[in-house]
Amino acid sequence: MSAKPTVVHVTHEAIGKIGGIGAVLNGLFTSKTYQQAVARNILISPLFSTEGDVSTRLGEGGEVLYSSLDGMIKTSYFSSFRKIEDTFNVNIVYGRRTFSDHFSDIKGCPEVILIDISRIEEGPVNELKGRMFQEFGIRSDLYENLWEYEQYMRLAPPAIAALKAIGAAKHDAPTIIVSHEFMGMPTALQAMLDPFDFKTVFYAHEVAPMRRIVEKHLGHDTMFYNVMKSAKENGQSVNEVFGDQNHFFKFALVDAARHCDNILAVGDYVVEELQFMAPEFQLADVDLTYNGIPAYQIGFAEKQQSKQRLQQYCSNILGYNPDFVFTHVTRMTPSKGLWRDLRVLEHMDREFTTEGRFAVLFVLSTEVGKRRNYDIYDMEARYNWPVAHREGMPDLSGGEAAFYTGVQEFNARSRNIKVVYINQFGFDRECCGHRVPPDVEFMDIRKGSDVEFGQSIYEPFGIAQLEPLSFGGICVLTNVCGCAGFVKAVTGGKDTRNVIIADYTQLDWDGWHDLEDLQQINKAARDRIEHQVSEKVALEICARLPKNDAETASMIESGYDLAKHMSWEVVVNNYVLKGLRKAMQKTRQGQISRRA
């Protein structure tokens, strides 16, 4: 880039990691290549809560330089902020937040702007809604009763004003507004309508309307991806096949992403899903931009130490020392396909019983916030948590209880493999109880894992699935995971012992003749296919598990060799910066013609 840009990231994860976007931000901000190419990074988000005090406003690693809520003034921008607050009737929190890489110790310190839009003046917001309808066809009247939509609409006008106030819109250097998912699209559209020549990028971490269809339909990925393929061959879009999606506010905002100067899509299927949104996406600039994964080199002894800690924990709570430790660290959502882990283990348990081998699967997943230490210790003492659970807080929420029912059923039938469901954030003695060995830390569950499951029904990329890769773990993915495409790209499509890619979209008979037939794929058909595919996956895992120390060491070496070609430095250099450059080269006339 001839002139280093200012890059503005609009996201709900500005002050804390909730999911994949937070991992992406951390990967970018701690990449040396990214740091050298970008002059200034700014995070923008609504201020979601006014509770607490100035020390909590920007989360862990945050430093507040201005907060009208707390009377904090440590920046020369304060007079400009005050004008914005008076004009829009908002409160502003401004400062910096430190991102750090656990292993390399590289740090990045982007600026952060949080805006309390709870009592904003309606005039500027209504003006934006009107122009968005005129220019982009977005009918805000259909969605403004939804706070998830309304808060990001309210954010846009003061966000652009705040950027100008801190000198982030200068004519001698480009400024790129990056909308991370639908949340940033109102700000990106406001930027397009502004006289200043902002550049805009949509970072497609998923395609929200497609996720909803996949999760809600009982045929899940088995149905959807076969239908999408057939529909695209017929030249049909999602609205023609699954009905008009315009009632869903995320559809409207994601559809508007085609007006951005560039779109970064984190997986091969994300590209296809965007093109399935509407015919216009065929003409939009959509660049495949994989996410990076951690690539840290460890030795055999370090892996064994972590594995032994996990084995000791299993012994402490279940009374046996497993030969192998399996893990699944994920969010508790339908898209993660957690039941598929149990289906694979059903087949593996028969093999292990025959061979006299033992294993444990630790599932770390929760759909609520972190439990208090006191509650964890109390549940552990009273009824043997996490081996046993009880419905209701502070233990099982509704979704967690549904998954635990499957775990109970599996454990009742299995002999040599047991599942321990840990519904808690983090993994150490403080988070998970007194029976966790005292020297355990979260990275042990990554380093010590022999197999990491991640058989999602919808997974735009899937960083977590590959986190144990450089530590020699076997990573079990589905073909619809974006990271599976990255693995194939790096290996040239060749098989690698460290990664197993399951294809649950592979149909089990040739009776599905046309699009209408494919739409009839239901739970019964999917169950039948999952049974067949999970057996193949189970046999592959059994065959690939290391049989001795030499094979373990070899797995560590091959896993790290693959991971280092998928690191954030590689991704930034080969994908992200190219996408930003492309956006910078666009002219405002190009934006106008695309809208027309």
BABA-326620 format. One record per residue: residue in one letter; x, y, z of N, C-alpha, C in turn. Coordinates in steps of 0.1 Angstrom, whole numbers, plus 2048, in hexadecimal, padded with zeros to 3 digits. Example, Ala and Ser with C-alpha at 12.3 -4.5 7.8 and 13.67 -1.06 7.14 Angstrom:
// residues 2
a8847C784E87B7D384E8847DF84E/s8807EA8478897F584788180084F/
This chain:
// residues 596
m8087F480080080080080980C800/s8068167F780E8227F680D82B802/a80082C8077FE8348137F782A81D/k7FC8298287F78208327E9824836/p7DF81B8367D281F83A7CF820848/t7C482784C7BE8258597B381A857/v7B281085F7A880685E79F80686A/v7928088677888098727807FC872/h7817F587D77A7E887E76D7EA887/v7617E98807557EA8877507DD88B/t74F7DA89874C7CD89D7467CD8AB/h73E7C38AE7397C18BC7437BB8C6/e74F7B88C07597B18C97657BB8CB/a7627C88CC76D7D28CD7747D18DA/i76D7CD8E57747CC8F27747BF8F9/g7717B48F17717A78F676E79D8EC/k7757918ED7737878E376777F8E7/i75E77E8DD7517768DF75276A8D6/g75776C8CA7587618C07637638B7/g76075F8AA76B75F8A077076C89C/i76877789D76D7848997787898A3/g7767868B078078A8B978D7838B6/a78D7768B279976F8AF7A07758A3/v79777A89979D78088D7A478D890/l79D7958987A37A289C7B07A08A3/n7B17968AC7BD7938B47C878F8AA/g7C47878A07CE7828967D378D88E/l7CB79688A7CF7A28827D87AB889/f7D37AF8957DA7BA89D7E87B58A2/t7EA7A88A37F77A28A87FF79D89D/s7FB7A089080379C88580D7A7881/k81A7A48808247AE87D8217B486F/t81E7AB86681B7AF8588107B9858/y8057B685F7FA7C08607FE7CD866/q8057CC8718097D88788127E186F/q81A7DB8678237E385E81B7EA853/a8107E484F8087E88437FE7F3847/v7F97F38537EE7FC8577F3807860/a7EF81385D7F481E8657ED81F873/r7E081C8737D881E87F7CC81587F/n7C980F88A7BE80688C7B480C896/i7A780B89379D81189B79180689C/l78D8048A87817FB8AB7758038AF/i76A8018A975E8088AC7537FE8AF/s74B8028BA7407F98BE7368028C6/p72A7FD8C77218038D17268008DF/l7248098E97268068F771A7FE8FC/f71C7F18FE7117E990170B7EA90F/s7137EF91870F7F19267167FD92D/t70E80493471481093B71780C94A/e7157FF94D7187FB95B7277FA95D/g72B7FA96973A7F996C74080796D/d74D80896D75481596E75E816963/v76682096376F823958779817956/s77C8109617868059607827F9957/t7747F895676F7ED94F76A7F0940/r76A7FD93D76480193076A7FA924/l7777F892377E7F39177827E4919/g77E7DE9247817D092678F7CE92A/e7937C192A7A17BD92D7AB7C3923/g7B57C99297BF7CF9207BC7DD91B/g7B17E39207AC7EF91B7B17FB923/e7B380791D7B78139247AD81E91F/v7A582392879C82E9247A383B924/l7A18439197A785091879C85B919/y79085791678586091777885891A/s77085D92376385792675A86292C/s75086692474787092A73E86A935/l73D85D93573685694073D85794D/d74A85894D75285795975A86495C/g75886E95376087A95576F879953/m77286F94A78186D94778587593B/i78F87D93C7948859317A3884931/k7A987C9277B787A9267BB87B918/t7B388390F7B68849017B38928FC/s7BA8968F27B78A38EC7AA8A38E3/y7A58978E17998968D978C89A8E1/f78D89D8EE78189E8F67788A88F1/s77C8B48EC7738BE8E876B8BA8DC/s7728B28D376B8AD8C77608A38CB/f76489A8D575B8908DA74F8978E0/r7518A18E77468A88EE73C8AE8E4/k7418B38D97388B88CE72F8AD8C8/i7368A28C672E8968C07248918CA/e7278918D771E88C8E17128968E2/d7148A38E170A8AD8E17018AB8D5/t7078AA8CA7008A98BD6F789D8BC/f6FC8918C06F58858BF6EE8808CC/n6F18868D76EC8828E46F18748E7/v6FE8728E67058658E97108678F4/n71585C8F972185D90172C8558FA/i7388598FB7448538F474E84E8FE/v7538428FC75F83D90376983B8F9/y7758408FB78083F8F278D83B8F9/g7958328F37A282E8F97A98258F0/r7B181C8F67B88128EF7B68048F6/r7B87FA8EE7B77EC8F47C37E48EE/t7C97DC8F77D57D58F37D17C68F0/f7D57C28E47D47B48DF7E27AE8E0/s7E27A28E47F079B8E57EF78D8E0/d7FA7888DB7FB77A8D68017728E2/h7FA7678E57FE75F8F180C75A8F0/f8117578E481E7508E382975A8DF/s8267628D583176B8CF8327788D7/d82877B8E08287878E88287948E0/i8247938D382279F8CB8157A68CF/k8157B38D08097BA8D58057C48CA/g7F87C78CA7F27D18C27E97D98CB/c7E87E78C87E07EF8D17D77F98C9/p7CD7F48C37C47FC8BC7BC8068C4/e7B88118BE7AF81A8C57A18148C6/v7998188D078B8138D178281E8D3/i77781E8CC76C8288CE75F8208D1/l75A8238DD74D81D8E17438288E2/i7378268DD72D8318DD72082C8E3/d71C8338EE70F8308F47048378EC/i6FC82E8E56F28348DC6E48328E1/s6E382F8EE6D682C8F46CC8378F3/r6D18448F36C784F8F36CB8598E7/i6CF8538DC6D485B8D16C88638CB/e6CC86F8C56C28778BE6BD86F8B2/e6B086F8AF6AB8678A46AD86D897/g6AF87A8966B08808896BB87B880/p6C887B8846D287587B6D0867878/v6CB85F8816C985187E6BE84F874/n6B38578756A885686B6AD85A85E/e6B586485E6BB8698516C385E84A/l6CB8578526D384C84C6C9841847/k6BF83E84F6B683384A6AF83783D/g6AC84483C6A684882F6AF847823/r6BB84B8256C584A81A6C983C817/m6C98338216CC82581F6C181F817/f6B48238186A981E8106AB823802/q6AE8308006AF8367F36BB8307EB/e6C682F7F26D282A7EB6D481B7EA/f6CF8147F56D28067F56C67FD7F7/g6BA8037F86AE7FC7F86AB7F5806/i6B27F98106B07F381D6A47FA825/r69A7F282868E7F782F68F7F583E/s6957FF8446977FF85368A7FE85B/d67E80285567280185C66E7F285F/l6747E98586717DB85A6787D6866/y6837DD86A68C7D787468F7E0880/e68A7EC88068F7F588B6897F2899/n6807E989967B7E48A66847DA8AC/l68E7D68A46987CC8A96A57D38AE/w6A87D28BA6B37D98C06C17D58B9/e6C27C88B56CE7C48AF6D17CB8A2/y6C67CF89C6C87D888F6C97E6893/e6C07EB89C6C07F989F6CC7FF8A5/q6D37F78AE6DF7FC8B46EA7FF8AB/y6EB7F78A06F67F98966F280488D/m6E680688A6E18128836E581F88B/r6E281F8976E582A8A06F482D8A1/l6FC8238A070A8248A171082C896/a70B82A88A71182F87E71483E87D/p70A84787F70D85587E71785B887/p71685889572185D89E72E85689C/a72E84A89673B84389474384A889/i73C84E87E743855874748862879/a740869881744876886750875890/a75086A89875B8688A1768865899/l76785E88F77385B887779868881/k77187187D77687E87877B886883/a77588588F77A88C89B78888889F/i78C87C89D7998778A17A3877895/g79F87E88A7A987F87F7AA872877/a7A086A8777A185D87079B85E862/a79886A85D79386C85079A877849/k7A78758467AF87F8407B187C831/h7B28878297B288581B7C0880815/d7CA88181E7D787C8197DA86E81C/a7D08668227D28588257C4851824/p7C38458207B683E81F7B183982C/t7A483982E79E83383A794829835/i79681D83B78E81183678480D842/i77780D84076E80984976B7FA847/v76F7F285176D7E38507617DF858/s7567DB85174A7D685874C7C785B/h74E7C486874F7B686C7417B086D/e73C7A986372F7A48637257AF861/f7187AC86470D7B686170E7C286B/m7147C08767147CA88071A7D787B/g7247D687372B7E286E7257E8861/m71B7E285B7177E684E7107F484F/p7087F885970280585970E810859/t71880D86172381786172A817853/a72C80C84D73280B840729813835/l71C81183671381882D713827830/q71482B83C71583984072283F83A/a72C83783A73983B83573883D826/m73183481F72F83681072884280D/l71F84681571685281371D85F817/d72985E81E73086A823738870818/p73A87D81874288480E75187F80E/f75687C81976487781A764869813/d76F86680C77085A80477584E80D/f76C84A81676F83E81E76F832814/k77882981777781C81077081281A/t7698088147617FF81C7647F1819/v7657E88237677DA82275D7D382B/f7577C882574E7C082D7567B3830/y7597B083D7607A484175679A844/a75479183B74978683C74E77B844/h74C77B85175077085A745765859/e73A76885372F75E850726765847/v71B75D84271076383B704760843/a70076A84B6F67678566E9761851/p6E37658466D775F8416D975083E/m6E474C8396E773E8366E9736843/r6F073C84D6F173585A6E3732860/r6DA73B85F6CD7398656C672E85E/i6C772D8516C07228496C671584D/v6D371484E6DA7088516D770385F/e6D670C8686D47088766C5704878/k6BC70B8726AE7098746A86FC86D/h6AD6FA8616A86EE85A6AF6E185F/l6A66D78626AB6CB8686B56C385F/g6B56C68526BE6C08496CC6C684A/h6CD6D28516DA6D98536E26DA847/d6EF6D88486F96DA83D6F66CF832/t6F26C38366EF6B982C6E56BE822/m6DB6C48266D16CA81D6D66D6816/f6DB6E081E6DD6EE8196E76EE80E/y6F36E88106FE6EA8066FB6E27F9/n6F36D77FA6EF6D17EE6E46D97E7/v6DB6DF7EE6D16E87E86D86F47E2/m6E16FA7E96E87067E36EF7037D6/k6F66F87D66FD6F47CA6F46F27BE/s6E96EB7C06DF6E97B66D86F67B1/a6D56FF7BB6CF70B7B86D87157B0/k6E47157B36EE71E7AC6F071979E/e6EF70C79C6F070678E6E470A786/n6D970D78D6CC7117866CB720786/g6D572778B6D573678B6CB73C795/q6C87357A06BF7397AA6C673E7B6/s6C07487BD6C574E7C96BD7497D5/v6C274D7E16BC7477ED6AD74B7EE/n6AA7577EA69C75C7EB6937537E3/e69874E7D76907467CE68E7387D4/v6977337DB6977267E06917247EE/f69572D7F769172C805687737809/g68273E7FF67874880267F756805/d67776080467C76E806682770814/q68F774814696775821696784826/n69078D81F69179B82268B79F830/h68379683567D79884368879784D/f69379184A69E78F8536A879B852/f6AA7A385C6B27AF85B6C07AC857/k6C67A185B6D479E8586D579C849/f6CA7978436CB7958346CC7A282D/a6C57AC8326C57B982B6D37BF82D/l6D97BE8386E67C483B6F17BD833/v6F17B08346FB7A882C6F97AA81D/d6ED7AB8196EB7AD80A6F17BA806/a6F17C480F6F67D180C7067D180B/a70C7C681071B7C580F7207C5801/r7187C27F771C7C27EA7207D07E5/h71C7DA7EC71F7E87E972D7EC7EE/c7337E47F77407E77FC74B7E67F2/d7567ED7F47617EC7EB7677DF7EA/n7667D77F476B7C97F37657C17FE/i7647B47FC75F7AB8067697A0809/l76C79E81577679381976D78881F/a76E77C81876677181C76F766822/v76C76282E77675983677774B832/g76E74782876E739824768737816/d76B72C810767729802757729802/y75172380B74272380B73C73080E/v74373981573E74781873D74E80B/v74774C8027477527F573A74D7ED/e7387407ED72D73A7E672073F7EC/e71F7407FA71374480070F7537FD/l71A75B7FC7177697F871276A7EA/q7177627E17127627D370475C7D3/f7017547DC6F374E7DD6E97587E3/m6EE7637EA6E676D7EF6DE7747E4/a6E57797DA6DE7817CF6E77807C3/p6E27827B76EA7817AB6F578C7AB/e6F27987B26FB7A37B17097A07B8/f7097967C17167927C771F78C7BD/q71A7877B27237827A772C78C7A2/l7277997A272F7A479D7377AB7A8/a7347A97B473B7AF7BF74A7A97C1/d7527B17C67607AC7C97607A47D6/v7617977D576178F7E176E7877E1/d7767897EB7837837EB7837787F6/l78776C7F37897627FD794766806/t79276781379B76C81D79B763829/y7A27588297A274F8347A6755841/n7A275084C7A77548597B474D85C/g7BC7538657C974D8697C6744875/i7D073B8787CF7328837DC73488B/p7DC7308987E87318A07F272789B/a7FE72B89A80972289681572389F/y81571A8AA81F71B8B482670D8B5/q83370D8B583A7018B583D6FC8C3/i83A6F08C683D6EA8D38446DD8D1/g84A6D78DB8516CA8DA8486BF8E0/f84D6B38DE8466A78E38446A88F2/a84E6AC8F984D6AC9088426B690D/e8416C19068376CB90A8296C6907/k8276C08FC81A6BA8F98176B0903/q8206A790681D69C91081A6A291E/q8216AC92281E6B292F80F6B792F/s80B6BE9247FD6C39247F36B7924/k7F66AD91C7ED6A291B7EC69B929/q7F769992F7F769393D7EF69A947/r7EE6A89467E66AF94E7D76AD94B/l7D46AB93F7C66A893B7C269A93F/q7CC69193E7C96839427C7682951/q7CF68A9597CD68B9677C069096B/y7BB69A9647AE6A09667A3695964/c7A468E95979B68395679B679962/s7A76759667A966C9717A267197E/n7A367E98179E68498D78F68498D/i78868598177A68698177367997C/l77A67197477366596F77A658974/g78665997A78C64E980794645977/y79764A96A7A06429627A964B95A/n7B46469557BE64D94E7BD64A93F/p7B86539377B56509297C264F921/d7C26479167CD64690D7CD653904/f7C16589017BF6638F87B666D8FE/v7B967A8FB7B06859007AB68C8F3/f79E68D8F27976948E77916A18ED/t78F6AB8E578A6B78E97816BD8DF/h7786C68E37706CF8DB76D6DC8E2/v7746E68DE7736F38E476B6FC8DB/t75F7008DF7567078D574B70F8DC/r7447178D573871D8DA72C7138DA/m7227158E271770C8E370C7128D9/t70D70E8CC7037128C37007068BA/p6F57068B46F16FA8AB6FB6F88A0/s70170389B70A70288F7166FA892/k71A6F889F7266F08A27246E18A1/g7186DC89F7166CE89D71C6C58A7/l71A6C98B47216C18BF71C6B28BF/w7106B08BB70B6A28BC7136998B3/r71969E8A872169689F72E6908A6/d7336978B073E6928B873A6858BE/l72E6848C47296788CB72766D8C1/r7226708B57206668AB72D6608A6/v7386688A57456628A274A65A8AD/l74865E8BA74D6578C574664A8C7/e7396498C373263C8C473A6318BC/h73E6358B074662B8A87546298AE/m75A6338B37676328B87686298C5/d75D62B8CD75C6238DA75D6148D7/r7566108CC7576028C97655FD8C5/e76C6068BE77A6038BA7836038C6/f78160C8CF78960D8DB7876028E4/t77A5FE8E67775F28EE77E5E68E9/t77E5E48DC7855D88D67945D98D9/e7995E58D87A85E68D97AD5E88E7/g7A45EB8F07A85ED8FE7AE5FA901/r7A96048F87AE6128FA7A361B900/f7A762590779E62E90E7A063D90A/a79564590A79665390678C65B90E/v78D66890E78467191478267D90A/l77668290977368E90176F69990B/f7776A490B7736B091376D6BA909/v7606BC90C7596C79047586D390C/l75E6DE90875E6EB90E7556F4906/s7496F690B73F6FE90473470390D/t73171090C72671691471E72090C/e71272290F70A72C908707738911/v70C73891D70A74392671874992A/g71875293372475893772C74F940/k73875394474174C94D73A74A95A/r73B73E95F73573B96D73F740977/r73974498374274998E74973D994/n75574099875E73699E75772F9AA/y7507379B27487319BD73E7279B9/d73772A9AE72D7219A97337149A4/i73E71599D74570999874A7009A3/y7507069AD7546FE9B97496F79C0/d73E6FF9C17326F99C872C6EE9C0/m72A6EF9B37256E49AB72E6D89AB/e73B6DB9AA7456D09AB7436C89B8/a7426CF9C37416C89D07336C19D2/r7286C79CD71B6C29D07176B69C7/y71A6B79BA7156AC9B271F6A99A6/n72C6AB9A97366A59A07366AC992/w7336B99917356C19857446C0981/p7476BE97473F6BE96873C6B0963/v73F6A696B73A69996772B698968/a72569E97271669E9737126AD972/h7066AF96D7016BC96B6F26BD970/r6ED6C99736DF6CB9766DA6D796E/e6CE6D596A6C86E09626C56ED96A/g6C76F89646C570596B6D270B96F/m6D17189706DE71F9746E071D983/p6ED71D9866F972197E6FE716975/d6F770A9746FC70096C6F670095E/l6EF6F795A6EB6F694C6E06FF947/s6E370693C6D970E9366D170592C/g6C770A9256BF70291D6C66FA912/g6CE70190A6D66FA9006E06F1905/e6E66F59106F06EC9176EA6DF91C/a6DE6E09216D76D59266D36CB91B/a6D06D09106CD6C89046D96C0900/f6E46C68FF6F06BF8FB6F46B5906/y6F36B99136F76AF91D6EE6A391D/t6E26A49196DA6989186E068E90E/g6E66939036ED68A8FA6F9684900/v70068C90870D68890F70967C919/q6FE67E9206FA67492A6F7667923/e6F06689186EC65C9106F965590B/f70265D90670E65690171665090C/n71865791772065192271A645928/a70C64492770563892D70862C924/r70B62E91770C62390E71B61F90C/s72462990C732627909739620914/r74561A91074D61291975B61891B/n76161B91076F62091177262E90E/i76763690A76864490775D64B90F/k76165591675665D91E75866C91A/v74D67391B74C68191874A689924/v75269392675069D93174D6AA92C/y7416AF92F73C6BC92A73F6C7934/i7486D093174C6DB9397456E8934/n73A6EC93A7336F893673870493D/q74470893974B713940755719936/f75772693776272D93076F72A937/g77A72893078772693678971793A/f79671493D7997079417A570794A/d7A37099577AD7089617A670596F/r7AD7049797A770198679E70B98B/e7A171898879872398D78B723986/c78B71F97977F71F971777712972/c77E7079747776FA9737786F197F/g77D6F698A77C6EE9967896E999C/h7886E39A87946DF9B079A6D39AA/r7936CB9A27996BE99D7A16C0990/v7A16CD98B7AA6D09807B86D1986/p7C26CA9807D06CB9867D46D9987/p7DB6DD9927DE6EB9957E66F298A/d7EE6EB9827F76F29787F06F296B/v7E46EF9697DD6EF95C7DA6FD958/e7DC70094C7D770D9467CF70A939/f7C87149347C07119287C770B91C/m7D370F91A7DB70A90E7DD6FB90F/d7DC6F691B7DE6E791C7D46DF914/i7C86E59137BD6DE90C7BF6DE8FD/r7C86E88F97CC6E88EB7D86E08E8/k7E26E28F17EF6DA8EE7ED6CB8F1/g7E56C88FB7E46B98FF7DA6B18F7/s7D26B88EE7C76B08E87CD6A78DD/d7C769B8DC7CB6928D17C26948C5/v7B56988C87AB69B8BD7A36A78C1/e7A16B08B87986BB8BA78C6BA8B1/f7806B98B67746B88AD76F6C58A9/g7696C689D7636D289875B6D088C/q7516C788E7496C288373C6CA881/s73F6D787D7346E187D72B6DF871/i71E6E38737156E38687166F0860/y71A6FB86771D70886172970E867/e73471086074071586674871D85B/p74672A85A74C73285075B73084F/f76272F85B77072B85B773721865/g77472587277671B87C78571B881/i78972688879672788D79871D898/a78E71B8A17907138AD7927048A9/q78C70089E78E6F289A79D6EE897/l7A56F88937B26F688F7BD6FA899/e7B86FF8A57C27048AE7CB6FA8B4/p7C76ED8B57D16E28BA7DA6DD8AF/l7D86E28A27DF6DD8977EE6DD899/s7F46E989D8026EA89E8086E38AA/f7FF6DD8B28036D58BE8026C68BB/g7FF6C38AE7FF6B58AB7F16AE8AC/g7E76B68AF7DA6B08B07D36AD8A3/i7CA6A38A37C36A08977B66A9897/c7B46B188D7A96BA88C79E6B4883/v7926B38887876AC88177D6B787D/l77C6BA8707746C586B7696BF862/t7606C885D7576C485275B6CC846/n7576C783A75B6CD82E7556DB82C/v74A6DF8347446EC83374C6F683C/c7566F284375E6FB84B768703842/g76871084377171783B78071383D/c78370F84979170B84B7956FF844/a78B6F684078E6EB8387936EF82A/g78D6FA8257926FF8187A0704819/f7A470A8247B170F8267BB704827/v7B76F982E7C06ED82F7C36E8821/k7B86E78197BA6E180C7C26EB803/a7C16F88057C97017FD7D8700800/v7DB6FE80D7E96FD8127EF6F080E/t7E76E580F7ED6D880C7EB6D47FD/g7E56DD7F57E36D97E77D96CE7E5/g7D06CD7EF7C56C37EE7CA6B57F3/k7D66B47F77DC6A77FC7D76A480A/d7D669780D7D269381B7DD696825/t7D969A8317E369C83B7DE695848/r7E768E84F7E368685A7DD68E865/n7E069B8667DB6A38717CD6A986F/v7C76A78647BA6AD8617B16A285B/i7A56A186079B69885A78F6A1857/i78B6A084A7806A884577469F842/a76A6A184A75D6988497546A083F/d74D69883774469E82D736699830/y72E6A083872069C83B7166A1831/t71C6A78267136AB81B7136A1810/q71B69681271B68C80870F683808/l7076837FE6FA67C7FE6FC66D7FD/d6F46658046F56578056EE64F7FA/w6E76567F16E164F7E66DE6587DB/d6DB6537CF6D965C7C36CA6607C1/g6C265E7CB6B46617C96B16707CA/w6BA6787CE6B86877CF6BA68D7C1/h6AF68D7B96B16917AB6B16A07A8/d6AA6A77AF6A96B67AC6A86BE7B8/l6A76CB7B66A76D57C169C6D27CB/e6906CE7C66856CC7CF6886BF7D8/d68E6B57D26926A97DA69C6AD7E5/l6A66B57E16B06B87EA6AB6C07F6/q6A06C87F469A6D07FF6936C7808/q6906BB8056896B280D6936AA817/i6A06AC8166A96A681F6A66AA82D/n6A26A183569D6A48436A669E84D/k6A269E85A6AA6988656AD689863/a6A368285E6A567485D6AF671852/a6AF6788476B967683C6C767A841/r6C76868496D468A84E6D9681858/d6D167C8616D567286B6DC666864/r6D666185A6DB6558536E965884D/i6EA6648476F766884170166A84C/e6FD67085770767386270C666868/h70365C86970864F86E713649865/q71164A85871B64484F72864C84F/v72765984F73366284E73A66185B/s73366186773A661874742654876/e73D64987074463D87175263E86A/k75164485E75E64685676764F85E/v76265986476A66286C77165B877/a76965387E76E64B88A779642886/l77863B87B78263287678F63A872/e78D64686C79964E8697A0653875/i79965787F79F65B88C7A7650892/c7A16448937A76398997B4635891/a7B46368847C063387C7CB63D87E/r7C764A8807D16558807D765888E/l7D06538997D56568A67E36508A8/p7ED6588AD7FA6538AE7FB6478B7/k80363D8B38056318BA8116318C4/n81A63B8C282663B8CB82B6498CB/d83564C8D383B6598D584065F8C7/a8466568BF84C65B8B38416608AA/e8356598A982A65E8A182466B8A6/t82466C8B481F6798BA8286848B6/a8356828B783F68D8B383E6908A4/s83B68689C83968988D82C69188B/m82268E8938156968918176A4895/i81F6A78A08226B48A482A6BC899/e8336B589383B6BB8888336BE87C/s82B6B58788236B786B8176C186E/g8126C187A8076CB87E80D6D987E/y8186DB88381E6E88848226ED876/d8276E486E82B6E786081F6EC858/l8136E685A8076EA8548026F7859/a8026F98677FD70586D80571186A/k81271086881A71C865817721858/h81171984F80D71E8427FF723842/m7F972384E7EB72984F7EB73385A/s7F673985E7F77438697F1750865/w7F075986E7EA76686C7F476E863/e80176C86480A77385C80877084D/v80676384B80375E83D7F6764838/v7EB7638407DE76883C7DE77783A/v7E577F8427E578D8407EC791833/n7F878A8317FF78D8257F9789818/n7F377D8187ED77780C7DF77A809/y7D877F8147C97818127C578F816/v7C67928237C079E8297C57AB823/l7D27AC8227D87B981C7D47BA80D/k7D37AF8067CF7B07F87C17B57F7/g7B87B18007AA7B68007A97C4804/l7B17C980D7B17D78117B77E0806/r7C17DB7FF7C67E27F37BC7E47E8/k7B47D97E67AA7D97DC79F7E47DF/a79C7E47EC7927EE7F07977FD7EE/m7A47FF7F17AA80C7F07AA8117E2/q7AA8087D87AB80B7CA79E80F7C4/k79380D7CB7868107C678381F7C6/t77B8237BD7778317BC7698337C1/r76583E7C57578417C974D83F7BD/q7528427B174A8407A57468317A4/g7508287A874D81A7A77428167B0/q74281C7BC7388197C672A81D7C0/i7298297BA71D82E7B67178257AA/s7208217A171C81979671780B79B/r71D8067A57197F97AA70B7FA7B0/r7088057B76FB8077BD6F08087B2/a6F480F7A86EA81279D6E7805796/
